[in-house]
Amino acid sequence: MSKRHLFPSLDGLVTKAIRGIISYNPSLSLDEANRVVFDTAYDKSKVSIVSGGGSGHEPAWSGYVGENLLAASVAGDIFASPSTKQILSAIDRVPSEKGTILVITNYTGDCLHFGLANEKAIAKGHKCRMIICGDDVSVGRKGSLVGRRGLAGQIGVLKIMGGAAGAGGSLDQVYDLGVAFSQQIVSIAATLDHCHVPGRAEHATLGDNELEIGTGPHNEPGYRKLSPAPSAQELAKQILTYCLDETDPERGYVKFKPGDEAMLLISNYGGISHLEMGAFLDELLEQLASQWKLEPARIACGFLETSLNAPAFSVSIVNITAAAQNCSYSADEIKSFFDAKTNTSWESMAGSQAVRRSRAEQFVSPPPEPRKVIEEAKDLKIDPAVLDKMLRAACNQLIAAEPDLTKWDTVMGDGDCGETLKTGANCLIAALDKQLAAQGSVIAVLQELEEIVEGKMGGTLGGILGIFFVSLRTALQENLAIAQSEGLPKLWATAVQAALDSLTRYTPAKVGDRTVMDTLIPFAGGLRSGVFADGVEAAIKGAELTKTLKPRLGRATYVGADSSKGLPPDPGAWGAMVAIQGLQSGIAEVIS
């Protein structure tokens, strides 16, 4: 949990945040005194949906004010309900000829203040109703007198009701839909740690190998603390079991029949990367299909309802079919309300799902690669045993060097160099195990290296090596006659130099810039003597020299390295040198 913030105090932070949030939609207005955001373009002939709660859950709820969603929102302090006066102000800002529905999550402060505002609004002449959403299954039927706690399933309720209101539904229709839908949601949250509130000194924390399941969105402790923390796969299994096990007398709130359609909502609490949330969503979908025979008809994933910077999330599953059986709308109509476009934050999490394909249809195989045929006249062949030994030695030495390469690249770059080269080396070994070198074809090896680099090795180094290998292969094939007239060493010297000349069209790097070129350029120069060992010696000297050089290209230039204090070698240059040395040791092994 990070304790650092741009704003060290909560003073004025909530209002300032809302001022920023509404800037994406010029139709929105802010009553700063009451922290009410309302849509000036709302249609008073349609039902007005109003929601809100404590701040710290953004984009809930100010981020959902707009077409086909909320007419107005109201914000309290961090994790604290807005006052009755604020809520009444929100109702008054968006009067409706059909009526207004307040939709809130089940927390005591919200229930009391929105409930009082609802009564006062009715007394003032508004046709006003209220829905309290409780979807958390962790509490259990015996766990609380006040019912289930409200989690991000409520955002789904808001979207469906907003779509129905936008389509012209009556007060009764939209209200009944909201009640029916809210009663068909099961949710649970999990957290790696608690959030940190700006300006507060004391916060609960979890240990490095702990995880809580059944947490609330206000730093409440979880239903269970798990230690050691489960794997992502096991966590997904537990979450789905809590939500969907109909035999659980405490938590079997929603039942699914074969053929029932479901909706899945994943809310990132603010502190988990999109990368990991995407992977966890995939795991949930895989298990829903394989273990529960469910393939959601609609999915929303993102910052639905956050908890400041908490590294946590909630999972909500809704039975659309069952909801339709308890209101006047069909399952297809409910899905259309989900699909109804808004001009709010919702769009970044729901995408476009009106036309769906099965998950199986979304995953496709790459087109078949054409079989590469090497003409005998354009092939360079050497002793298969020598070729195999050279390549294996180079790969094994690269794999052994990976920890150092990764360490050095972490200091000076982005830390991927060692793993990139190790990946390439392992792929080449796998190809050698399948008899890549059995015919002694150098061209076949270079073609395989091109495939490996293009398909498995990203980053700058992968790009450089890709250009180098394809250019080297082309140069060898175009200059094969040199091997007959001037010998094999001359051919290699010519081809390596031609490959480097090709590289210069795509990178400005040269000797002294502290890159892989500090090894490759001296290596090419050394080969001109006709002795491979001279090229190896030059490559070693070039790589060693990078310990004294200040970076002039690439990410390493951003770290402000001071070469006077001693630097590690450039990992790309060192990796190339290790591979070249490996080739030499492979030759020596065969000869000896």
C-alpha positions in Angstrom: 0.0 0.0 0.0 1.4 3.4 -1.0 1.4 6.1 1.6 2.4 8.8 -0.8 -0.1 11.2 -2.2 -0.1 14.3 -4.5 -2.4 16.0 -1.9 -1.2 15.3 1.7 -4.4 16.6 3.2 -8.1 16.0 2.7 -8.9 19.7 3.0 -10.9 20.7 -0.1 -9.8 17.5 -1.9 -13.3 16.1 -2.6 -14.6 19.3 -4.1 -11.5 19.8 -6.2 -11.7 16.2 -7.4 -15.3 16.6 -8.6 -14.4 19.8 -10.3 -11.9 17.9 -12.3 -14.1 14.8 -12.9 -16.9 16.8 -14.5 -14.6 18.5 -17.0 -15.0 15.7 -19.6 -18.7 16.5 -20.1 -19.7 20.2 -20.6 -23.3 19.3 -19.9 -22.5 18.6 -16.2 -22.8 21.3 -13.6 -21.5 21.2 -10.0 -23.2 22.8 -7.0 -20.0 23.0 -4.9 -21.6 23.9 -1.6 -23.7 20.7 -1.7 -21.3 18.6 -3.8 -24.1 17.8 -6.2 -23.3 17.0 -9.9 -26.3 17.2 -12.2 -26.9 16.9 -15.9 -28.2 20.1 -17.4 -29.3 18.2 -20.5 -31.4 15.7 -18.6 -35.0 15.1 -19.9 -37.6 15.9 -17.2 -40.2 13.8 -19.0 -38.2 10.7 -18.0 -37.6 9.1 -14.6 -34.7 10.8 -12.8 -32.1 8.4 -11.2 -30.1 9.9 -8.3 -27.4 8.2 -6.4 -24.4 9.0 -4.2 -22.5 8.2 -1.1 -19.1 8.8 0.5 -16.2 10.0 -1.6 -13.2 7.9 -2.3 -15.1 5.5 -4.6 -14.6 7.5 -7.9 -15.9 7.4 -10.6 -18.8 6.5 -8.4 -21.0 8.4 -8.4 -20.2 11.8 -10.1 -18.6 9.9 -13.0 -21.9 8.3 -13.8 -24.0 11.4 -14.3 -25.1 11.7 -17.9 -27.3 10.3 -20.6 -28.9 6.9 -19.9 -27.5 6.8 -16.4 -27.8 9.2 -13.4 -29.5 12.6 -13.6 -27.6 13.7 -10.5 -25.1 12.5 -7.9 -24.2 13.7 -4.4 -20.9 13.2 -2.6 -20.1 13.1 1.1 -16.7 13.2 2.7 -14.3 10.3 2.3 -16.2 7.1 3.1 -19.0 9.2 4.8 -22.6 9.6 3.7 -23.7 13.0 2.3 -26.1 14.9 4.5 -29.9 15.0 4.1 -29.7 18.6 2.9 -27.2 17.7 0.1 -29.4 14.9 -1.1 -32.5 17.1 -1.2 -30.5 19.6 -3.2 -29.7 16.8 -5.7 -33.4 15.8 -6.0 -34.4 19.4 -6.5 -31.9 19.9 -9.3 -33.4 17.3 -11.5 -37.2 17.3 -11.0 -39.1 14.8 -13.1 -42.6 14.6 -14.4 -42.6 10.9 -13.9 -40.7 10.7 -10.6 -37.3 10.3 -9.0 -35.7 7.1 -7.7 -32.8 7.2 -5.1 -30.5 4.2 -5.5 -28.0 3.6 -2.8 -25.7 1.0 -1.2 -26.7 -0.6 2.1 -24.7 1.4 4.7 -26.3 2.8 7.8 -25.4 6.5 7.1 -26.6 6.4 3.5 -29.8 4.6 4.5 -30.6 7.1 7.1 -29.8 10.3 5.2 -31.2 9.2 1.8 -34.2 7.8 3.6 -34.9 11.1 5.4 -34.3 13.0 2.1 -36.8 10.7 0.4 -39.5 11.4 3.0 -38.9 15.1 2.8 -38.9 15.1 -1.0 -42.3 13.3 -1.0 -43.5 15.9 1.5 -42.4 18.6 -0.9 -44.4 17.1 -3.7 -41.8 15.0 -5.5 -42.8 11.5 -6.6 -39.8 9.9 -5.0 -38.8 6.3 -4.2 -35.7 4.6 -2.9 -33.9 1.4 -3.5 -31.2 0.0 -1.1 -28.7 -2.3 -2.8 -27.0 -5.0 -0.8 -25.1 -7.6 -2.8 -22.1 -8.7 -0.6 -22.3 -12.5 0.2 -19.5 -12.5 2.7 -21.7 -11.2 5.5 -24.0 -14.2 5.3 -27.6 -14.4 6.4 -26.7 -14.7 10.1 -23.9 -12.2 10.0 -25.8 -8.9 10.3 -29.2 -7.6 11.2 -29.0 -4.9 8.5 -28.7 -7.3 5.6 -26.0 -7.6 2.9 -23.5 -4.8 2.5 -23.4 -2.9 -0.7 -20.6 -3.4 -3.2 -20.1 -2.5 -6.9 -23.1 -4.6 -8.0 -25.0 -1.4 -7.4 -23.3 0.2 -10.4 -24.9 -2.5 -12.6 -28.3 -1.6 -11.0 -27.7 2.1 -11.9 -26.8 1.3 -15.5 -29.8 -0.9 -16.1 -32.2 1.5 -14.5 -30.6 4.4 -16.3 -31.1 2.6 -19.6 -34.7 1.8 -18.8 -35.4 5.4 -17.8 -33.7 6.7 -21.0 -36.0 4.4 -23.0 -39.0 6.0 -21.5 -40.0 3.6 -18.7 -42.6 4.6 -16.2 -41.7 5.1 -12.5 -43.2 1.7 -11.6 -41.4 -0.1 -14.4 -38.0 1.4 -13.6 -38.4 1.0 -9.9 -39.6 -2.7 -10.2 -36.7 -3.4 -12.5 -34.2 -1.9 -10.1 -35.6 -4.0 -7.2 -35.7 -7.2 -9.2 -32.2 -6.7 -10.6 -30.6 -5.8 -7.3 -32.0 -8.9 -5.7 -30.3 -11.1 -8.3 -26.7 -10.0 -7.5 -24.0 -11.8 -5.6 -20.7 -10.1 -4.9 -17.6 -10.5 -2.9 -14.4 -8.5 -2.6 -10.7 -9.5 -2.0 -7.8 -7.3 -1.0 -4.0 -7.6 -1.0 -3.9 -4.7 1.4 -5.9 -1.8 2.7 -6.1 1.7 1.1 -4.4 4.8 2.4 -6.4 7.9 3.1 -4.5 11.2 2.5 -3.6 12.9 5.8 -4.3 9.9 8.0 -1.4 8.4 10.0 -2.8 5.1 11.1 -4.0 2.4 8.7 -4.6 -1.3 8.9 -2.2 -3.3 6.8 -1.8 -6.9 5.6 1.4 -9.0 5.7 3.4 -9.7 2.6 1.9 -13.2 2.3 -1.6 -12.4 3.5 -4.9 -11.7 1.6 -8.3 -10.9 2.9 -11.5 -12.1 1.2 -14.9 -10.5 2.0 -13.6 -7.0 2.5 -15.6 -3.8 2.3 -14.9 -0.7 0.2 -14.1 1.5 3.3 -11.0 -0.3 4.7 -13.2 -2.7 6.7 -11.5 -6.0 7.6 -12.3 -9.0 5.5 -14.6 -12.0 6.3 -11.5 -14.2 6.2 -7.7 -13.6 6.3 -5.9 -16.1 4.1 -2.2 -16.9 4.8 -0.4 -17.9 2.8 -2.1 -15.9 0.1 -3.7 -18.3 -2.4 -2.8 -18.3 -6.1 -4.9 -16.3 -8.5 -6.5 -19.6 -9.7 -7.4 -20.7 -6.2 -8.6 -17.2 -5.3 -10.9 -17.2 -8.3 -12.2 -20.6 -7.3 -13.0 -19.4 -3.7 -14.7 -16.3 -5.0 -16.9 -18.1 -7.4 -17.8 -20.7 -4.7 -18.8 -18.0 -2.3 -21.0 -16.4 -4.9 -22.5 -19.4 -6.7 -22.7 -22.4 -4.3 -26.4 -22.7 -3.9 -26.0 -25.3 -1.2 -24.4 -22.8 1.1 -27.2 -21.9 3.6 -25.5 -18.7 4.5 -24.7 -17.4 1.0 -26.9 -19.1 -1.6 -28.7 -15.9 -2.4 -29.0 -16.3 -6.1 -29.8 -19.5 -8.0 -29.0 -20.2 -11.6 -31.0 -22.7 -13.8 -29.6 -24.2 -17.0 -29.9 -21.6 -19.7 -30.1 -18.6 -17.4 -28.2 -15.6 -18.7 -25.6 -13.9 -16.4 -23.8 -10.5 -16.1 -20.3 -10.2 -14.7 -19.0 -7.0 -13.1 -15.4 -6.7 -11.9 -14.5 -3.6 -10.0 -10.9 -2.6 -9.5 -10.7 -0.8 -6.2 -8.0 1.5 -7.6 -4.6 -0.2 -6.9 -4.4 -3.2 -9.2 -2.9 -2.9 -12.7 -5.0 -3.4 -15.8 -2.6 -6.1 -16.8 -3.4 -8.2 -13.7 -7.1 -7.4 -13.7 -7.3 -8.6 -17.3 -5.6 -11.8 -16.5 -7.9 -12.4 -13.4 -11.0 -11.7 -15.5 -9.8 -14.4 -18.0 -9.3 -16.8 -15.1 -12.8 -16.1 -13.8 -14.3 -16.6 -17.2 -12.5 -19.9 -17.7 -13.7 -21.2 -14.3 -17.2 -19.9 -14.9 -17.4 -21.9 -18.1 -15.7 -25.1 -16.9 -17.0 -25.3 -13.3 -20.3 -23.5 -13.3 -21.5 -23.7 -17.0 -21.9 -20.0 -17.2 -20.8 -17.7 -20.0 -21.8 -14.1 -19.1 -23.9 -12.4 -21.6 -22.5 -9.0 -20.6 -19.2 -8.1 -18.9 -17.9 -4.9 -17.3 -14.4 -4.6 -15.9 -12.6 -1.6 -14.6 -12.8 1.2 -12.0 -16.5 0.7 -11.3 -16.5 1.7 -7.7 -13.1 2.2 -6.1 -11.6 2.5 -2.6 -9.0 5.1 -3.1 -5.7 3.3 -3.9 -6.6 -0.1 -2.5 -5.0 -3.1 -4.2 -8.3 -4.9 -4.2 -11.3 -5.7 -6.3 -14.8 -7.1 -6.2 -16.6 -9.6 -8.3 -20.4 -9.4 -9.0 -22.5 -11.9 -10.8 -26.1 -11.2 -11.8 -28.9 -13.5 -12.9 -30.5 -11.5 -15.8 -33.1 -14.2 -16.5 -34.3 -14.3 -12.9 -34.5 -10.5 -12.7 -36.6 -10.4 -15.9 -39.1 -12.9 -14.3 -39.8 -10.4 -11.5 -40.3 -7.2 -13.5 -42.0 -6.1 -16.7 -38.9 -6.2 -18.9 -37.5 -9.2 -20.7 -33.9 -10.5 -20.4 -33.2 -9.1 -23.9 -34.5 -5.7 -22.9 -32.4 -5.7 -19.7 -29.3 -6.4 -21.9 -30.3 -3.5 -24.2 -30.3 -1.2 -21.1 -26.8 -2.4 -20.3 -25.8 -1.6 -23.9 -27.5 1.8 -24.1 -24.7 4.3 -24.7 -23.8 7.0 -22.2 -21.5 10.0 -22.1 -20.1 8.9 -18.7 -17.2 6.9 -17.3 -19.2 3.7 -17.8 -18.2 3.5 -21.4 -14.5 2.8 -20.6 -15.5 -0.4 -18.8 -18.3 -1.9 -20.8 -17.1 -1.5 -24.4 -19.6 -2.6 -27.0 -21.4 -5.9 -26.5 -24.7 -5.6 -28.2 -23.4 -8.1 -30.8 -21.6 -10.9 -28.9 -19.6 -13.9 -30.0 -18.8 -16.9 -27.8 -15.4 -16.7 -26.1 -14.3 -19.7 -28.2 -14.9 -17.7 -31.4 -12.7 -14.8 -30.1 -9.5 -16.9 -29.9 -8.0 -17.6 -33.3 -4.9 -19.4 -34.5 -2.3 -17.6 -36.5 -2.4 -18.4 -40.3 -0.2 -21.3 -41.3 3.4 -20.3 -42.1 4.5 -21.2 -45.6 7.1 -23.9 -45.7 10.5 -22.4 -46.1 12.5 -24.1 -48.8 16.2 -23.4 -49.0 17.7 -23.8 -52.5 20.8 -26.0 -52.4 22.8 -23.4 -54.4 21.9 -20.7 -51.8 22.7 -22.7 -48.7 25.9 -22.6 -46.6 26.6 -25.8 -44.9 29.2 -26.8 -42.3 29.8 -29.9 -40.2 26.5 -30.6 -38.4 28.3 -31.6 -35.2 30.3 -28.4 -35.1 27.2 -26.3 -35.8 25.2 -28.0 -33.1 28.0 -27.7 -30.5 28.6 -24.0 -31.3 25.0 -23.1 -31.0 24.4 -25.0 -27.8 27.5 -23.6 -26.2 26.4 -20.1 -27.0 22.8 -20.7 -25.7 24.0 -22.4 -22.5 26.4 -19.5 -21.7 23.7 -17.0 -22.3 21.3 -18.8 -20.0 24.0 -18.9 -17.3 24.6 -15.2 -17.7 20.9 -14.2 -17.4 21.0 -13.3 -13.7 23.8 -10.8 -14.1 22.3 -9.4 -17.3 19.0 -8.9 -15.6 20.7 -7.2 -12.6 22.7 -4.9 -14.7 19.7 -4.0 -16.9 17.6 -3.3 -13.8 20.2 -0.8 -12.7 20.6 0.9 -16.1 17.4 0.1 -18.1 14.1 -1.7 -17.8 15.3 -5.1 -16.6 14.2 -7.2 -19.6 17.5 -7.8 -21.4 18.5 -11.0 -19.5 15.1 -12.6 -19.8 14.9 -11.7 -23.5 18.2 -13.3 -24.3 17.4 -16.3 -22.1 14.1 -16.8 -23.9 15.8 -16.7 -27.3 18.5 -19.2 -26.1 15.9 -21.6 -24.7 13.9 -21.5 -28.0 17.0 -22.2 -30.1 17.9 -25.1 -27.8 14.4 -26.5 -28.3 14.9 -26.2 -32.1 18.3 -27.9 -31.9 16.6 -30.8 -30.0 14.4 -31.2 -33.0 17.4 -31.6 -35.2 17.7 -28.1 -36.5 21.4 -28.5 -37.1 21.3 -32.1 -38.4 21.9 -31.0 -42.0 24.6 -28.5 -41.1 22.6 -25.7 -42.8 23.6 -22.2 -41.5 20.8 -20.6 -43.5 18.2 -22.9 -41.8 19.6 -21.8 -38.4 19.5 -18.1 -39.3 15.9 -18.5 -40.5 15.0 -20.2 -37.2 16.7 -17.4 -35.3 14.6 -14.9 -37.3 11.5 -16.7 -36.3 12.5 -16.8 -32.6 13.5 -13.1 -32.5 10.4 -11.9 -34.3 8.0 -14.1 -32.3 9.5 -14.4 -28.8 12.0 -11.5 -28.2 10.6 -8.0 -28.0 12.2 -4.8 -26.9 15.1 -2.8 -28.5 17.5 -5.7 -28.4 15.0 -8.0 -30.1 14.6 -5.5 -32.9 18.3 -5.1 -33.4 19.0 -8.8 -33.5 16.1 -9.3 -35.9 17.5 -6.9 -38.4 21.0 -8.3 -37.9 20.0 -11.9 -38.5 17.9 -11.4 -41.6 20.5 -9.1 -43.0 23.2 -11.6 -42.2 21.3 -14.4 -43.9 20.7 -12.3 -47.0 24.4 -11.3 -47.2 25.6 -14.9 -46.8 23.3 -16.0 -49.6 24.3 -13.2 -51.9 28.0 -13.7 -51.4 28.4 -17.5 -51.3 30.9 -17.3 -54.2 33.4 -15.6 -51.8 33.6 -18.9 -49.9 34.9 -20.6 -53.0 37.3 -17.8 -54.2 38.5 -16.3 -50.9 37.5 -18.8 -48.2 34.9 -19.1 -45.5 36.4 -16.5 -43.1 36.2 -13.9 -45.8 32.6 -14.7 -46.4 31.7 -14.4 -42.8 33.6 -11.1 -42.5 31.8 -9.7 -45.5 28.4 -10.9 -44.4 28.7 -9.6 -40.8 29.8 -6.2 -42.0 26.9 -6.1 -44.5 24.5 -6.9 -41.7 25.9 -4.1 -39.5 25.7 -1.7 -42.5 22.0 -2.6 -42.7 21.6 -1.9 -39.0 22.9 1.6 -39.3 19.9 2.5 -41.4 17.7 1.9 -38.4 19.8 2.8 -35.3 22.3 5.7 -34.8 24.3 3.6 -32.3 28.0 3.3 -32.8 31.0 2.3 -30.8 31.1 4.4 -27.6 27.4 4.7 -27.2 27.2 1.9 -24.7 24.9 -0.5 -26.6 25.1 -3.9 -28.2 26.9 -2.2 -31.1 30.0 -1.8 -28.8 30.4 -5.6 -29.2 29.1 -6.2 -32.7 31.1 -3.5 -34.5 34.5 -4.6 -33.0 33.6 -8.2 -33.7 33.1 -7.4 -37.4 36.3 -5.5 -37.5 38.2 -8.4 -35.9 36.9 -10.9 -38.4 38.6 -9.1 -41.3 41.8 -10.7 -40.3 40.4 -14.0 -41.3 40.7 -15.5 -37.8 37.5 -16.0 -35.7 39.5 -15.7 -32.5 40.5 -12.1 -33.5 36.8 -11.2 -33.8 36.1 -12.8 -30.4 38.9 -10.9 -28.7 37.7 -7.6 -30.2 34.1 -8.4 -29.0 35.4 -9.0 -25.5 37.3 -5.7 -25.4 34.3 -3.8 -26.7 32.0 -5.3 -24.1 34.5 -4.6 -21.3 34.8 -1.0 -22.4 31.1 -0.4 -21.8 31.9 -0.4 -18.1 33.5 3.0 -18.6 31.0 4.5 -21.0 28.1 6.9 -20.2 24.9 5.8 -21.9 23.9 8.0 -24.9 21.0 6.0 -26.3 18.1 4.0 -25.0 16.4 4.0 -21.6 19.7 4.0 -19.7 20.2 7.6 -20.7 17.3 8.6 -18.4 18.8 7.3 -15.2 21.5 9.9 -14.8 24.4 7.4 -14.5 27.7 8.7 -13.3 30.5 6.7 -15.1 33.1 8.1 -12.7 31.6 5.9 -10.0 31.9 2.7 -12.0 29.1 1.1 -14.0 28.1 -2.4 -14.8 28.7 -3.4 -18.4 26.0 -2.7 -20.9 23.9 -5.9 -20.7 23.1 -6.0 -24.4 26.8 -5.7 -25.3 27.8 -8.2 -22.7 25.1 -10.7 -23.8 26.3 -10.5 -27.4 29.9 -11.1 -26.2 28.8 -14.1 -24.1 27.1 -15.6 -27.2 30.2 -15.0 -29.4 32.4 -16.5 -26.8 30.1 -19.5 -26.6 30.4 -20.0 -30.4 34.1 -20.1 -30.0 34.0 -22.6 -27.1 31.7 -24.8 -29.0 34.2 -25.0 -31.9 37.0 -25.7 -29.4 34.9 -28.5 -27.8 34.5 -30.3 -31.1 38.2 -29.8 -32.1 39.4 -31.1 -28.8 
